[in-house]
């Protein structure tokens, strides 16, 4: 089944990300492309990063067709979702230059960062985005697991790209 894009800019961005990842010495050996969604997984060191190409539907420009690229890594699984963890994550978010911690629907602690896609997407900015997510996830997984329980994502990682 071919990928379905919501806009030409999303498709253009997907192709640029695909070409970049396939040609990158940093990522090409661990690249996996999802077959039904516009996303990829890459391993960098011991960190798995999901890279999604998304339409940007609500934005400040009336006549613009925009897309974003979001890099996300699971930091911990099964941490105690309580006031102390939320307080810690919000304080750490304030310290972040780019990206932020958040929770997914199952309570996993994630870190994500986005860049603007499109014709003028800067590939150095994309690479920096991905590597920043890797660095934060790798730095904080031990800290969060130790202070708030749960396991580092690497200790529970599955092998399938989510479809």
N, C-alpha and C positions, 0 to 999 in steps of 0.2 A: 504494500500500500504506500503510495507516494506521500510525502509530507505535505500538509496543507498549511499555507501561510495566510495570515489575516491581511497582509499588505505586501506590496512590492518591496518596501523598505525592510520589513522583517525577513523576507526571502534573501535580499541582497546582503543583509547583515549575517544571516545564517551561512551563506556561501563564503563570506569573508572570514568568519570564525572558523569554519570547516577548513578552508585553505590554510589559514594561519596554523591551526593545531596540527594538521597533517604535515606541514612543512617545518614545524618547530622542533629543534633538537631537544628542547626541554620536555615536550609533551607527546610527540608522535608515537613513541614506543608503547605508551600505556593508554592511548586514546581508544575510547569505545563510543560509537554514535548510537543513540537510541533510534529505533526504526519507525516509531509512530509519533514522536514529538521532536520539536526542534531543540534538542539538548544532547550534551556530550558528557562523558565522565573521563577524567584523567587522574592518574596517580602521580603525585610528586613526592618523592621520598616515601613516607608512610601515611601520607594524607590523601584521601580521595576528595576530589572537587567535582561538583556537578556544575556544568556551564549551560545556561538556558538562554535562548534568544526569544525575547518576548515582545509583543506589540506594546507600545506605550499609548494607552487609550485616553487617559485623562491627564492632560498637560496644559500648560498656559498658552499655547499657540492655537489659534482657531483653524488655520488652514494647513497644518503640518501633519504629515504621516511619519511617525517616529517609532523606533524600536530601541530596546535596551538589551544589554547582555548582563546577566546576573550570574556570578560565581558564588557557590554555596558549599560549605563543608559542615558535616555533622561533627560537633565537638564532643558531646557526651550523650549517653543513652541511660535513662533511668535515674538521673539526678533528682533529688528531692525538690519538687517544684513548690517552693514556699517563699515567704516574704524575704528571708535572708538571701536566697539565690536571686530573686528578682531585683532586690536592692543592689546586690553586687553587679549584676549584668547592666543595670541602668547606669551605675557609676562608671563602669568600664566603658560603656557606649559613649559617655561624655568625653573620655580620653581618646577615643578612636579618631584618627584623621579622616578615614574613609571606612565605610561599612559599619555594620552593627550586629550585635547578638540578637537572636530572636528564638522563639520556640516554634516547633511544628505542631501539627494536630495531635501527635502522639506524645508530646512533652519532651522531645529531644532538643537539646541546646544546639543551635546552629549559628554559624557566622556567615554573613553574606555581604557582598559589595557589588555595585552595578556601575556600568559605563554606558554612555550613549552609543548606540549603533548607527548604522547608516553609511552613506558613501564616504564621509569624512572620519569614520571611526579610526582612532589612533591605535595601531597595533602594539606600540610600546605601553600605552595606557591599559590595553587589554591584558598584556602579559603582567604588568604590575598589579592589576586587579587580582588576577589568579594567584600570583605569588604572595600577595598580601593576605588573601584568604588562607592560603597554606600556612603562612607564618603565624597568624593569629590562632588558627585551629590547633596547630602543633604546640604553641606556647601555652594556651589556656586549657587544653584537655586534662593535663595532670593537675593543674590548680583547681579546676572545678570538680573533678572526680574526688580529689582529696578532701576538699572543704564541704562538698554538698552531696557526696555519694555518687552512685552510678558508675558506669564504665566509660573509658575512653572509646570513641567510635572505632578506632583501629582494633580494639580488642573484640568487637562484635560485628565487624564489617561483613556484609554479604558480598557475593561475587557478581550479582546481576545488575546490569544497568536498568534503571526503572524505565518502563516503556512509555 
